[in-house]
Amino acid sequence: MQVWLHSFWVAMVLIGCMWGMYEIGARQIGNMNTKKTALETTVTPTQVRQKLVDRDAVVEAFDWTDDKGVGLVYNEAELLQMQKDPDNHNYKKVLRRFVQSELKTEIESFQTIGSQLNPRRILVATTDGMLYEVTMKKRSNHHQMWTVEGYNMTAGYRTDVEQEKEKEQEQDLLPQDMYPTYRVMELAEADLQIQAWAKPLIQNSQGQSFNTALNGKTYLLIKTSQSETDSVEIEGIRIWMEEMLVHYQTYEFGEGADRSILNNYLLIEVPETPESGVTFYNTVTVVR
């Protein structure tokens, strides 16, 4: 009888343990299903478009536009009062408060654009589907506090519009008549006349830029120095008041440079011939 009771007691303990393990497992599976459901939550078309928007094109539009938006001015009394607020030493807090109080919306995401930290340019996407360029400055003479110096908005740009309107606005963002298409080409790809024009310039010039026209097209040549580790990159081409404006960057790399990215020259074909000629701008020179 004692043996039977002992066996019964052991069996009941085992059943209890198994039931406890089942309860724990059920909870874990429930949690896993909850997490899986959260991961599988449907993303709306608006969210998809917002994540896929060409932010590079937006930044380029802000860079090229002559309309610099709204500038903000503070008097000394205002600055002295503002510097007392410790939150003004954190540019992210200043930015968030500005968007809430002045733009009457909330930040969806933001990022610093360009390499300069003070003044700082920030691309801001808001929850109502707009994109802004906000300029901020850290004032060393007012306890290193940050202030918003101005802001701009790409005209008519939204991320939550219908696809047809969205396509129209993408075209307005970088209109083709102002931002022509162009092709960077190897010397061997060019017309024989262009090869004859460009080859001696590539061989004998350094740190110079040239242009010529042929058959209704403009050909641009930007040459670095004779150093094998110098490079050039095209930043953008714009036509304004019948003049072609060419912005480019030059780089001076050391001996350990990745030679797969080096361009000793750029030969560019643009399918237009501006009436007022071509002007080149070396916007950035980087020494590495």
PyMOL commands that set and color helices and strands:
alter all, ss='L'
color gray80, all
select helices_A, chain A and resi 2-39+45-52+55-64+76-82+86-89+91-101+140-142+163-173+187-189+192-204+259-261
alter helices_A, ss='H'
color red, helices_A
select strands_A, chain A and resi 70-71+107-113+120-126+131-139+145-153+183-185+208-214+217-223+230-240+243-252+265-270+278-287
alter strands_A, ss='S'
color yellow, strands_A
deselect
rebuild
show_as cartoon
